[in-house]
């Protein structure tokens, strides 16, 4: 059913179609519209769900954890500093293998204070043990959210659906919402095999001594690697239901014969595609849309990069004092290729800086032009605005 909806409104309706039994939330821009929309559906009697308004994001994650363990399909959402306040519980949820879903409406981290979009928040918790799926469009966000509940519950791992704040959450556009019948047929009723039951008392999350902790972490790691199969299957099965897919672990777009590749996460892909389509004078590129950042799809990435001479990794975050976050992981993944491409790593659009169509030309000039850039750099940073020592 195609409707003109803001991204957040569409996500609220999609989450309701997944029939969560408990939603715990604390407002933070730009995530607030999602849980406001869910709250309205509950208040209007259109969703049978316990909507829990808590006093902090730490509490929101805690309530979702408890609800899922007690036998309810649970959901929460947050962004930016809220993700950091949740961090303690995010590690608990993942380490205890709790199957729940959250939306991260990606937003820059303080300080200085910034409420606009980049992906520093989800990157800050990339090692918490959650599956992380990044969406390039609002339609992908809708479809990925439905898939996320199935992935979480089949793999017994939490799933974070990462959606660029404002760029997607606050954009109004025609979107195709699935029907309740389609979602019900795709997503079975919630069941957590290791949950708590008063008739069979047990403890969850108790102390694990050094004699067993390594095995716990190994099992968690292996479960994430195995989840790649379910991520692919969830996407292909959903495509059979609605006639569209999100790309599985990653998707190759653009010119498949190009020797230049550009790897991205999130909505910046659309800008780069438009730039290439609108300017025939620019070199053609093979675009790699990295959808699954955790688990990291090493084998799929190597296959996508076959035949490339040059690969640009474009990020919306950075590791201060080191440089790129995704770029070094890409380099490590490709090093065993017979002829790996030369990897160039850039960040852009930090703190919501506008990403114009000229970004494509900037990237191409930086790796193929006369004054090629070495190492990692923030490609849209204006050196004239920096102190001389930082240029």
Secondary structure, 3 states (H helix, E strand, C coil): CEEEEEHHHHHHHHHHHCCCCEEEECCCCCCHHHHHHHHHHHHCCCCCCEEEECCCHHHHHHHHHHHHHCCCCEEEEECHHHHHHHHHHHHHHHHCCCCCEEEEEECCCCCCCCCCCCCHHHHHCCCCCCEEEECCCHHHHHHHHHHHHHHHHHHCCCEEEEEECCCCCCCEEEEECCCHHHHHHHCCCCCCCCCCCHHHCCCCCCCCCHHHHHHHHHHHHHHHHHHHHHHHHHHHHHHHHHCCCCCCCEEEEECCCCCEEEEECCCHHHHHHHHHHHCCCCCCCEEEEECEEECCCHHHHHHHCCCCCEEEEEECCCECCCECCHHHHHHHHHCCCCCCCEEEEEECCHHHCCCCCHHHHHHHHHHHCCCCCCCCEECCCCHHHCCHHHC
